[in-house]
Amino acid sequence: GHDILHADVLVSASFIDARLDVYLFQHDLDAWQQDLSDLAPGRQASIGGDRGLSLTLHMHEDGSLSVTVEDPDRLTTLLGIRPEENWIHEHQEGLRQVRQTWPSEVIETAPRAYEWSPNRKR
């Protein structure tokens, strides 16, 4: 379908090595970007979930993250990581590049009614 991003989530640790599919819409990226902007100790950011795979980041007081990966058909795992200090900025830059490469092709003109975007590349 239009405006659906198919992405791979790679999960690798000493006890797991998995490649999982996730399908995202523009509004998923909007919510993820906002969650990352609001991420602080005691808070979490998540993406996916309503269509299968979900990824949740929970930030601890020391800046470390608990990463929960849930794929209802395959696995659920929890990983602990210590990301680099500027990881959120780097991730948001990656989101900007995704949006630039993958612009919205349709616009919602009314609930469940869509038209081609005037910015659509043909």
C-alpha positions in Angstrom: 0.0 0.0 0.0 0.9 3.6 -0.2 2.9 5.3 2.6 3.7 2.1 4.3 7.4 1.7 5.3 8.7 -1.9 5.6 11.7 -2.0 7.9 13.9 -4.6 9.5 14.7 -4.6 13.2 17.9 -6.4 14.0 18.3 -7.7 17.5 21.7 -9.1 18.5 23.1 -10.1 21.8 25.0 -13.0 23.2 21.7 -14.9 23.6 19.8 -13.8 20.6 20.2 -12.9 16.9 17.0 -12.0 15.1 15.8 -10.1 12.1 12.2 -8.9 12.5 9.8 -7.1 10.1 7.9 -4.0 11.1 5.4 -2.0 8.9 5.1 1.7 9.7 3.0 4.6 8.7 3.9 8.3 8.7 1.9 8.8 11.9 4.0 6.0 13.6 7.2 8.0 12.8 5.5 11.2 14.1 4.7 9.6 17.4 8.1 7.9 17.7 9.9 11.3 17.0 7.7 12.9 19.7 8.4 10.1 22.2 12.1 10.4 21.6 11.9 14.2 22.2 10.1 13.6 25.5 12.3 10.7 26.6 13.8 11.2 30.1 14.6 9.1 33.1 11.5 7.1 34.1 9.8 7.6 30.7 9.6 5.4 27.6 9.3 5.7 23.9 7.7 3.0 21.7 6.9 2.2 18.1 4.9 -0.4 16.4 2.7 -2.8 18.4 -0.7 -2.5 16.8 0.4 -4.4 13.7 2.8 -6.9 15.2 6.3 -6.1 16.3 6.8 -3.5 19.0 9.9 -1.8 20.3 9.9 0.0 23.6 12.8 2.0 25.2 12.6 2.8 28.9 15.2 5.3 30.2 16.7 4.8 33.7 18.0 7.5 36.0 21.6 6.7 34.9 20.8 7.2 31.2 20.8 3.4 30.4 18.0 1.9 28.5 15.9 -1.2 28.9 14.9 -2.2 25.3 11.9 -4.5 25.0 11.3 -6.2 21.6 8.0 -8.0 21.3 6.9 -10.0 18.2 3.7 -11.8 19.1 4.5 -14.7 16.7 8.2 -15.1 17.3 9.7 -13.7 20.5 9.8 -11.3 23.4 13.1 -10.2 24.8 14.5 -7.5 27.1 17.9 -6.0 26.6 19.9 -3.5 28.6 22.1 -1.0 26.8 24.1 2.1 27.5 23.8 4.3 24.4 26.2 7.1 23.4 25.4 10.5 24.9 24.0 12.0 21.7 22.1 8.9 20.5 18.7 10.7 20.4 20.0 13.5 18.2 21.6 10.9 15.9 18.4 8.9 15.8 16.3 12.0 15.0 18.7 12.8 12.1 18.1 9.3 10.8 14.3 9.9 11.0 14.8 13.1 9.0 16.6 11.2 6.3 13.9 8.6 6.2 11.2 11.2 5.8 13.2 12.9 3.0 13.7 9.6 1.2 10.2 8.4 1.9 7.8 11.3 1.5 4.0 10.8 1.9 2.3 10.0 -1.4 -1.3 10.5 -0.2 -3.1 13.0 2.0 -6.2 12.3 4.2 -8.9 14.7 3.0 -11.6 13.3 5.4 -11.7 10.3 7.7 -10.8 7.3 5.5 -10.7 9.4 2.3 -7.4 9.9 0.5 -6.1 11.8 -2.5 -2.6 11.9 -4.1 -0.4 14.4 -2.5 0.5 17.4 -4.7 4.1 16.8 -3.7 4.0 13.2 -4.9 6.9 12.2 -7.2 5.7 10.4 -10.3 
